[in-house]
Each structure stands twice: as C-alpha cells, then as structure tokens.
Amino acid sequence: MQDEKTLPDQHTTIKHMAHEALHDLMHFDTKLFKTISPALFKPGLLAEKTFKGGQDTYVTPFTLFVFLNFVFFIFKSPSLFQYPLEAFMNNAWLKSIVFKTQAELHLPLGILRERFNTAMHFEQKEYLVIMVPCFALLLQLLYVLKRRNFAEHLVFSLYFFAYFILLLILIPILLFCLEWLLNQLSIGAHPRYGDEQLIIVLFTLNFVHLLFAVKRVYRENWLLSALKSGLLSMMVIVLIAFVYRNALFFIVMHSIAEVS
C-alpha cells in the first residue's frame, strides 16, 4: 500500500522553508492578495499546495505568518486577550512573584503596574509565535501514524495561525461595523462582548476551519476529523489561556527587571 505521505522531503524541510521565506520577503508582491482569500475561505488548501511543491502562486507559510503578525502588532484590538497585571493577581504563585519583583526593584505597586501594562501591550502580540511549534507538536501526536515529519506539521500550523491572526484582526472590525450599523438604524441595543464571548466565537470558527483543513490535508474520515478538530480547537484555547498567557507574564516581568 502506498504511503499516504504526499510531500517529498525536499519540499518540507525547515531549510527549504527558510529559503522560500527569504525569497518571498525579497519579492513581496501581489501574491499576498492571492493568498489571503484561500487562507480564510479554503481551509487546508495552502498547506496542500505547499506539500505538493512546485507552486509559486502563494506566499510561503512563514512569510505570511510574519507579515500578519506584524499587521496584528500595529493593529489595536480592544478587549481581545488583554492581560493587565490585575489579571494575574488571582494566582497566588504569580502574585508572590509580582511582590518579590516589586521589593527587588524598590518600586511602588502602582508604578510596577504601569510598567507591566505598557510592556504587555506590545509583547502580547509579538509572541504569538510561541503557539505555532506547540500546535505543530500536537499535530505530530495526533497524526503519529501518518508518519509525517515535523516540518509538515509546522507548515500546517503556520497557515492555521495565519488564519487565526486574520480572525483576531477582522472580528473587532466586524463588531465595530455592527455597532455603527445599529447606531445608524437608531437601535438602542449595542453588542456587548468580552473575552468569554470572543473565545466562544473563535472556538467555533477554528473548529469549522480545522475540520475542513485536516480532512483535506490528513485525509481521514469525517468522524475522526471532527473529533481531532474539536480537540485541536480546544487546545488552541488552552495554549492561549495557559501557555501563551503565562509565558507572557514571565517575559514581561523579566523585561521590566532588565530595564530597571
């Protein structure tokens, strides 16, 4: 029986990916506009095309992720994964680290809070890359029998998080447009949303996207694809709520200590 592996090794090595990313960064043209639409509306297509090799129509995964991460970095998204110092004070261990840092730096808590929140405003978008290899590792575990190399899972992860960043950019814009429309129609009710509502929306959209993406790329039946997509969607939330969030806390605290 022929191996289900669809990608020649030369097209899915980290060295090859780095070479393509450098080429794209130096020749960044209309390929971006051709890539955004399938990234949003054709789940798994970009990864599948990358696996087959020999195509130069779309932006490579690493380049797309870096570009969108940069756009997200300068894009202001209120009420979306905001982590002020107060958000960490409910954890006794993290709270003790805050007070220890305060004592070591001889800073009033208010000044430490101000520095933390300012640093967090920038760092929270810069380190989304933390989640990409973690997600790729999850794919490696879920699809271990497929015998795909880690670079293939990394390609899939980069495209998925490119889609995820697009959602983070577009959802606040859509909510703003909805609020504007309600105002124009003189409807008194305004949409209220916080992290909880946005997480539900993101989980649902991620699940639908991943369902079609993993079905296209990993070629399993719909039931297995749905089960694994649900697990992956849940793990994205876990990565945000625990790994990404706590990693940011220590990165920001370290940066404050270094500056001081």
C-alpha positions as CSV (number, residue, x, y, z in Angstrom):
1,M,0.0,0.0,0.0
2,Q,1.4,3.4,-1.0
3,D,2.4,5.6,1.9
4,E,-0.2,8.5,2.4
5,K,2.7,10.9,2.7
6,T,2.1,13.5,0.0
7,L,5.1,15.7,0.3
8,P,8.6,15.0,-0.9
9,D,11.2,15.6,1.7
10,Q,12.9,18.4,-0.3
11,H,9.7,20.5,-0.1
12,T,9.2,20.1,3.6
13,T,12.4,20.8,5.4
14,I,13.0,23.7,7.6
15,K,15.9,24.7,5.5
16,H,13.7,24.8,2.4
17,M,11.0,26.7,4.2
18,A,13.6,29.3,5.4
19,H,14.9,29.7,1.8
20,E,11.4,30.2,0.4
21,A,10.6,32.7,3.2
22,L,13.7,34.8,2.4
23,H,12.8,34.7,-1.3
24,D,9.2,35.9,-0.5
25,L,10.4,38.7,1.8
26,M,12.6,40.0,-1.0
27,H,9.8,39.7,-3.7
28,F,6.7,40.5,-1.7
29,D,4.1,41.4,-4.4
30,T,0.6,40.6,-5.4
31,K,1.0,37.0,-4.2
32,L,-0.2,38.3,-0.8
33,F,-3.6,39.2,-2.1
34,K,-3.9,35.9,-3.8
35,T,-3.0,34.2,-0.5
36,I,-5.4,35.9,1.9
37,S,-8.6,34.6,0.4
38,P,-7.7,30.9,0.5
39,A,-6.2,31.4,3.9
40,L,-9.6,32.5,5.1
41,F,-12.1,30.6,3.0
42,K,-10.3,27.4,1.7
43,P,-9.1,25.6,4.8
44,G,-6.1,23.4,4.1
45,L,-5.6,24.4,0.5
46,L,-2.4,26.4,1.1
47,A,-0.8,23.6,3.1
48,E,-1.8,21.1,0.5
49,K,-0.3,23.2,-2.3
50,T,2.9,23.7,-0.2
51,F,3.2,19.9,0.4
52,K,2.9,19.2,-3.4
53,G,5.7,21.7,-4.1
54,G,6.4,23.4,-7.4
55,Q,3.9,26.2,-7.0
56,D,4.8,29.9,-6.8
57,T,1.3,31.4,-6.6
58,Y,1.0,31.9,-2.9
59,V,3.1,33.5,-0.1
60,T,5.0,30.8,1.8
61,P,3.7,29.9,5.3
62,F,6.4,31.6,7.3
63,T,6.3,34.8,5.3
64,L,2.5,35.0,5.6
65,F,2.7,34.4,9.3
66,V,5.4,37.0,9.9
67,F,3.6,39.6,7.8
68,L,0.2,39.1,9.5
69,N,1.9,39.1,12.9
70,F,3.4,42.4,12.1
71,V,0.0,43.8,11.0
72,F,-1.6,42.5,14.2
73,F,1.2,44.1,16.2
74,I,0.3,47.5,14.9
75,F,-3.4,46.8,14.9
76,K,-5.3,47.9,18.0
77,S,-7.8,45.3,19.2
78,P,-9.5,46.4,22.4
79,S,-11.0,43.7,24.7
80,L,-9.1,41.0,22.9
81,F,-6.7,38.9,25.1
82,Q,-5.8,41.9,27.2
83,Y,-3.6,40.8,30.1
84,P,-3.1,43.7,32.6
85,L,-1.3,42.9,35.8
86,E,-4.5,42.5,37.7
87,A,-5.4,39.5,35.6
88,F,-2.5,37.6,37.2
89,M,-3.1,38.6,40.8
90,N,-5.7,35.8,41.4
91,N,-2.9,33.2,41.2
92,A,-1.0,33.0,44.5
93,W,2.2,32.0,42.9
94,L,2.2,34.7,40.2
95,K,1.1,37.2,42.8
96,S,4.1,36.3,45.0
97,I,6.4,36.9,42.0
98,V,4.9,40.3,41.5
99,F,5.5,41.3,45.1
100,K,9.0,39.8,45.0
101,T,9.8,41.8,41.9
102,Q,8.4,44.9,43.5
103,A,10.6,44.5,46.5
104,E,13.7,43.8,44.4
105,L,13.2,46.9,42.2
106,H,12.0,49.1,45.1
107,L,9.0,50.3,43.1
108,P,5.5,51.3,44.3
109,L,2.9,48.8,43.1
110,G,1.3,51.4,41.0
111,I,4.5,52.2,39.1
112,L,5.2,48.4,38.6
113,R,1.6,48.0,37.3
114,E,2.0,50.9,34.9
115,R,5.3,49.5,33.5
116,F,3.8,46.0,33.3
117,N,0.7,47.0,31.4
118,T,2.7,49.2,29.0
119,A,5.1,46.4,28.2
120,M,2.3,43.8,27.9
121,H,0.5,46.0,25.3
122,F,3.4,45.4,23.0
123,E,4.6,41.9,24.0
124,Q,1.2,40.2,23.9
125,K,1.1,40.4,20.1
126,E,4.8,39.8,19.4
127,Y,4.9,36.4,21.0
128,L,2.0,34.7,19.2
129,V,4.8,32.7,17.6
130,I,5.1,30.7,20.8
131,M,1.9,28.8,19.9
132,V,3.0,27.7,16.5
133,P,5.5,24.9,17.4
134,C,3.3,23.9,20.3
135,F,0.4,23.4,17.9
136,A,2.7,21.5,15.5
137,L,3.7,19.2,18.3
138,L,0.0,18.4,19.0
139,L,-0.5,17.6,15.3
140,Q,2.6,15.3,15.5
141,L,1.0,13.4,18.4
142,L,-2.5,13.2,16.8
143,Y,-1.2,12.1,13.4
144,V,1.8,10.0,14.5
145,L,0.6,7.1,12.4
146,K,0.7,9.3,9.3
147,R,4.5,9.3,9.5
148,R,4.8,12.9,8.5
149,N,7.8,14.9,9.5
150,F,7.6,17.8,12.0
151,A,8.2,20.4,9.3
152,E,5.0,19.3,7.6
153,H,3.0,19.9,10.8
154,L,4.8,23.2,11.2
155,V,3.6,24.3,7.7
156,F,0.0,23.4,8.6
157,S,0.4,25.3,12.0
158,L,1.8,28.4,10.3
159,Y,-1.1,28.6,7.9
160,F,-3.6,27.9,10.7
161,F,-2.3,30.6,12.9
162,A,-2.1,33.0,9.9
163,Y,-5.9,32.3,9.6
164,F,-6.2,32.8,13.4
165,I,-4.5,36.2,13.3
166,L,-6.8,37.2,10.5
167,L,-9.7,36.4,12.7
168,L,-8.2,38.5,15.6
169,I,-7.9,41.4,13.2
170,L,-11.3,41.1,11.5
171,I,-13.6,40.3,14.4
172,P,-13.2,43.7,16.1
173,I,-13.7,45.4,12.8
174,L,-16.9,43.4,12.2
175,L,-18.1,44.2,15.7
176,F,-17.4,47.9,15.1
177,C,-19.3,47.8,11.8
178,L,-22.2,46.1,13.6
179,E,-22.3,48.7,16.3
180,W,-22.1,51.5,13.7
181,L,-25.0,49.9,11.7
182,L,-27.1,49.7,14.9
183,N,-26.4,53.3,15.6
184,Q,-27.4,54.3,12.0
185,L,-30.7,52.3,12.4
186,S,-31.3,54.1,15.7
187,I,-31.4,50.8,17.6
188,G,-30.7,51.3,21.2
189,A,-29.2,47.9,21.9
190,H,-25.4,47.7,21.5
191,P,-23.5,44.4,21.2
192,R,-21.6,43.6,24.3
193,Y,-18.6,41.4,24.1
194,G,-15.7,40.4,26.3
195,D,-13.0,37.7,26.2
196,E,-15.6,35.0,27.0
197,Q,-17.8,35.8,24.1
198,L,-14.9,36.2,21.7
199,I,-13.4,32.8,22.8
200,I,-16.7,31.1,22.0
201,V,-16.7,32.7,18.6
202,L,-13.1,31.9,18.0
203,F,-13.5,28.3,19.1
204,T,-16.5,27.8,16.7
205,L,-14.7,29.4,13.7
206,N,-11.5,27.5,14.5
207,F,-13.4,24.2,14.7
208,V,-15.1,24.7,11.3
209,H,-11.8,25.8,9.7
210,L,-9.8,22.9,11.2
211,L,-12.5,20.3,10.3
212,F,-12.1,21.0,6.6
213,A,-8.4,21.7,6.8
214,V,-7.4,18.4,8.5
215,K,-9.9,16.5,6.3
216,R,-8.1,17.9,3.2
217,V,-4.6,17.6,4.4
218,Y,-4.5,14.4,6.6
219,R,-7.2,12.6,4.7
220,E,-9.2,10.8,7.5
221,N,-12.9,10.2,7.6
222,W,-15.3,12.9,8.8
223,L,-15.8,11.5,12.2
224,L,-12.1,11.3,13.1
225,S,-11.5,14.7,11.5
226,A,-14.4,16.2,13.6
227,L,-13.0,14.7,16.8
228,K,-9.5,15.8,16.2
229,S,-10.6,19.3,15.1
230,G,-12.6,19.7,18.3
231,L,-9.6,18.6,20.4
232,L,-7.3,21.0,18.4
233,S,-9.7,23.9,18.8
234,M,-9.9,23.3,22.5
235,M,-6.1,23.1,22.7
236,V,-5.8,26.5,21.0
237,I,-7.8,28.0,23.8
238,V,-5.7,26.1,26.3
239,L,-2.5,27.4,24.7
240,I,-3.8,30.9,24.9
241,A,-5.1,30.7,28.4
242,F,-2.2,28.9,30.0
243,V,1.0,28.5,27.9
244,Y,0.8,31.9,26.0
245,R,-0.6,33.9,28.8
246,N,1.8,32.6,31.5
247,A,4.8,32.8,29.1
248,L,3.9,36.5,28.5
249,F,3.8,37.1,32.3
250,F,7.4,35.9,32.8
251,I,8.6,37.6,29.6
252,V,7.2,41.0,30.7
253,M,8.4,40.6,34.3
254,H,11.9,39.8,33.0
255,S,11.9,42.8,30.6
256,I,10.9,45.1,33.5
257,A,13.7,43.8,35.7
258,E,16.2,44.1,32.9
259,V,15.2,47.7,32.1
260,S,15.3,48.7,35.8
